[in-house]
């Protein structure tokens, strides 16, 4: 996902996307351990996506 796409999402949608990416990361690690995935760079891009989601998520004002 691009940052511009993430900034258009609300907090609930970001939380859902974060959960999905973390689940994907967990699954990828499991598949690499089994030897099913040959491209380990997929983990790097997924971790980058998680970091981008967290950055946008934390930059949303809380409405105090």
Secondary structure, DSSP 8 states (H G I E B T S, - for coil): --HHHHHTS-HHHHHHHHHHHHHHHHHHHHHHHHT----THHHHHHHHHHHHHHHHHHHS----
